């Protein structure tokens, strides 16, 4: 089954390669979506694809390999849009 999840990552996550870290994870898992900096210093991550792949990547967002310092990850479901590819903005 396919799902789309939106995660907003708080902490020191801009200027440390966090979006590129997420892009590598998502691309390796075959997921679509994007990671972008928000004006308030957080990073928004949108992941779309197979349930198990999305779940795996979500657990890595604040894992030990994540660059910077993640203090919080808020996740919400979103409607599947049929996206392809993963980008950083």
N, C-alpha and C positions, 0 to 999 in steps of 0.2 A: 504494500500500500504506500501511497505517496502522501507526504505532509509538508507543510510550510510552517516554520517557526521563526519568530522574530525575537532576538535576544539583545538587550541593552546592557553593555558591560561597563561597570563603573570602576574607578581607581585610577592609577597612573598607567593609562593604556594608549596614550597618544605620544608619538615621537619615539617609540621604542620598538617598532616593527610588528606591532600587534596585528594590524590588518593583513600583513603579508603572511604572518603565522597562520591566521584563520584561512586565508586563501589556499595555502599549502594543504591544510587539513581537509578543507572542503573539496578541493580538486582531487586529492588522493581518494576521497570517499565517493567521488562521482556526483557531488551535489552541485546544484545551481544556486545562485543568489548573489549577495554582495556583502561587503564590510565597508562602512564609511564612518569617518569622524563626525561627531556631533559638536555643535558650537560650545556646549557646556563641558567638554573634555571627555565625554563618554564615547564609546564606539557602538554603533548599531550593526548587528549581524543578522542577515536574513539567509536562512538555509531551506532549500527545497529539494526533496528527493525521497528515497526509500526510508521508511520509518527507522530501521536499525542504524542506518548511516547517519541520519540526522541526530538520533539519540547519542551515538558515539561522539560526534563532533561537539555537541552541546556539553558533554561531560569534560571535554578537553579545554573548553574556554577559560576555565579557572584552574586547570591542572598545573602540575609542577613544571611543564615545559613552556607554559605561556610566558611571553616576555612582559616586563613591567610588573605592576602589582595590581591584581584584580581584587577588589573588595566586595563586589556584588555583581550578580548576573540575574536580571529579570527576564523571564521568558513568557511569551504569549503565542498562542496559535493564530494563524492567519489563513485566509483562503488560498488554496493552491492556484497558481497562475500559469503553470506550464512553462516556467522559465528554463533557460539553458545557459550553461556557462557560469563561471563565478568571477566577479570583478571586485576591484577595490576602487573606491571613489575618494 
